[in-house]
């Protein structure tokens, strides 16, 4: 089958591209620039375009059967996601796999959660055969924190003390590849969750064990977190993520037994453990 991958150069998207290529599938990847196109893996075809530019839609949404839709978190995410949904309908996509968020309804006032809710609804209204994948917080988000964890012994992500069923991006990508290439997943929504409910303290403890030294949880102070994060993120992103973390601290994001079974069904195996991810990550850092 011919696949069009949107978001194919990101943390999850590049793994989806790799997975499809390993199966011998035809893969086109949307990229905004020829420079990024040269970084794509061998076998993938780049299509230069931009969801913010309608003049590029005709050349993007052609020569494909199945669409993988992943929108980066930006102020224009909703507009770009809706453009992709409308163009998928116009161009007659035979299947759409959309990457949303686990229990997205828990955060209707969080900007990038609200965006996912809107795009899921719009996709359902098109009548296109589609699958919603709803991953929890990524293990691989921790890779951003190397320069805090290693030198300062602090785990800084303010996840709170209720717990999140965090998940490995490799499991997310495997789920996406199966939803794109196998029959039987259309019309379904799958939670993608790891096997354990992890608090901020739990994450710090795993790094303590893997590093052989004390790593302390940075705590739940979102005002302090926002102040520290402004050096690395634009203001709109700090505001958005602070609202998300406040929701995590208030409600958690734990998978139910039924949702954990959904994950096993679409991934095809037991999801990877956070403790194993941390060991692998620390070994790479060393």
N, C-alpha and C positions, 0 to 999 in steps of 0.2 A: 504494500500500500504506500501511497504518497502522503507524507506528513508535513505540515507547516507548524513550526515551533516558534511561538512568541515568547520572548524572555529566555532565549536559548543560550545566552552567554553568562547567566547568573548562577548562583549557588546550586539551585535545583535544575534549572533549564539545561545547563551543560551536561548534567548527568543523564537527563532524559535523551538528549541528542546522542550521547555515547551509547546508551542502552538500545536505542532504535537502530543505530548503525551496526551494532554487534549482531542484530537479528537480520541484517541485510536489507533493512527498510530504506526507502527513498526519503531523504530529509532535507527540507528547505528551512532556513533559519533567518528570521527577520533581524536585520542589524541596521543601525543608524548611519554607519560610515564604512567606506571601503577598508579603512585601517582595522576596524574590528572584524571585518569579514575575513581578513587574512589570518586571524587568530583561531578561526573555527577548525575543528578536527577534520582530518582527511576524510573525504566521502560526503561531507555536508555541503550543500549548495547555499550560498549566501544570497539573500534578496535585500537590497538596500532600500530602506523606506522608513517611515516614521508614522506611528499611529496618531501623532499630533498634526500630521499633514495629509489631508484628504486627497491631495493630488498624487500621492504615492499608492493609494489603495488598490487601484486596478492592477498594478504589477505585483503587489504583495499577495493579494488574495486570488491567486490563480495557480493552476497546475498542482493541486493538492486534493486529498480526499478527507483527511482527518486533521483537526486543529488542536494543538495544545496551547491553551491560553493562560499565560502567567503575566500579570501586570506588576511592574515594579511599584513600590509605595512611593508615590509622588503627589504633589498637589493636583495634578491632572489625571490621576489614576482612573477616576470614574469616567471621564470623557473618553479616555483611550480604551478602556474596557468595553464601554458601550459601542464605540466605533467598531471594535473587533467583533462584537456580537452581531451587529447589524450587517457587517461585511460578510460574516460567515453565513448569515441567512441569504444575503444577496447572491453570493457565489455558490451556494448549494453545498455547503459542507455536509459530508455524510456522517460525521461524528465530531463532537467537541468534548474535550476534557479540560475542565476548568479548575485551577488551583485557588481554593478559597481558604478558610480558616476554621479550625475546630470550634464547634459550638459558637459560631460567629454571632448568633443572636444574643449572646451574653453581653456584647459590647456595642449596642446600637448607636451610642454617642461617641464612640472612638472613630475618628475619621476613616482610617483604612479598614476597619471592620464594617462600617456603614457602606463603604464602597463595595465590599464583597457581597453584602446583602443585596444591594441594588443590582449588581451584575448577575448574581444567581437568579434573581426574579426576572430580569430581562431575558436571560437565556431560556428560562422555562417558558416564557411567553412566545418565543420564536417557534416552538414546536420541534426544534432540531433535536436529533438523538444526542444526548449529552450525559456526561458523568461529572459530578462534583466531588473533588477530593478536598478534604478538610484537615490539613495537618495542624498539629500542635506546634508549640515553640520549638525551633530547630536546635538540636545539639550543637550544630556547627556555628550557631551564633557566638558560641564561646571563643571561636578563633579570633574574634575582634578584641578579646580581653587579654591576650598573651602579655602585652606590655604592662598590664596591671597585676595579673596573677603571678608572673614570675618574679619581677623585682620587688613588689610590695607585699606579696602574700595576701591579696585581697580578691575575693570573687565579687565583682561589682554589679551584676545584673539583679535589680531589686524585685525578685520574684515573689517575695512574701513567704508566709508560713502555712498556707493551705495546701499548695501543691499543684504542679502542672505535669501532665503526662507527656513530657517532651519526647521528640522523635528525631531519628536520624534522617538526614536528607537522602541518603542512599535508599532507604525504605520508601521514601516519598517518590523518588524517581522510578523505582521498580514498580510501584503501584501505577504511576502514570503510563509507563510503557505497556503494562498489561491492559490497562483501560483503553489505550489507543489501538492495540493489536489483537485483542481477544474479543469475541462476542460474549454477550451476557451481562455487560456492565452498564449498558445504556439505561437511562432513567433512574439511576441509583446515586446515592450520596454515601460516601465512605469517610468515616473519621479515620485519621491516621495518627496513631498515638503509640508511645513507647510503653514498656511493661510496668514502669514504676511512676508513682506520683512524687515529684521532686520539688522540695522547697529550696529557697536560697541557701539555707544551712546545709541541706543535703548535697548541693552542688559543690559548695566549699569543702565539705568533708571528703568528697571523691577526689578532689585535687590534692588535699592533704595526704591522702593515702598514696596517690600515684607519684607525688613529688617527694614524699618522705619528709615533709616539713609542714608546719602549720599554715593553712590558708583560712583566713577569716572571712565570713560573709560580711559584705559591706553595709548591710542593713536596708531598711525600708524607707529611708528619708528621700522622698521624691524631689523635694526642693533642692537638696544637696546634689542629688543625681542629675537633675536638670542643669544646675549651674556648672557641674563638671563636664557634662556632655556637650555643652555649647561649643567647646573647642574642636569637636570632631563632627558635629552634625548641624545642619541648618536649623533655625528656630522652629520652623513648621514641623520638622521631624521630631524634635525634642518635645514639643507640645503634644503631638500625636502619641508618641510612645509613652510619655508620662501618663496619659489617660489610660493607655493599655495596661501599664504596670499597676496603676491604681485599681483597675478592674481585677487583675490577677491577685492583688493583695486582699481585695474584698471577697471575691468569689472563687478564686482558684480556677483551674482549667483541667479538671481531672476527667479521664475517660471512664465511662461506665463499662461493666463487663460486656454488654452488647456491642459497644463501640470498639473495645479491644478485639472482639471477634471479627468485626468489620475489617479492622486492620489486617488481621491474619488472613482473611479471605482474599483481599485485593493484593496484598504484598506476596502471599504465597508461602510464607514461613513466619516463624516467630520474629517479632521486631527486635532490632538490635538493642542491647542494654546500654544505658548511659555510662555505667562503670567501664565497659569495654571501650566505648568511645574516648573516655578521658584517658585511659591507659595508652591507647593508640596516639592520641594527641600529644600527651606529655612525652612519649618516646620520640615523636617527630621533633618536638621543641628541643629536646636534649641533643 
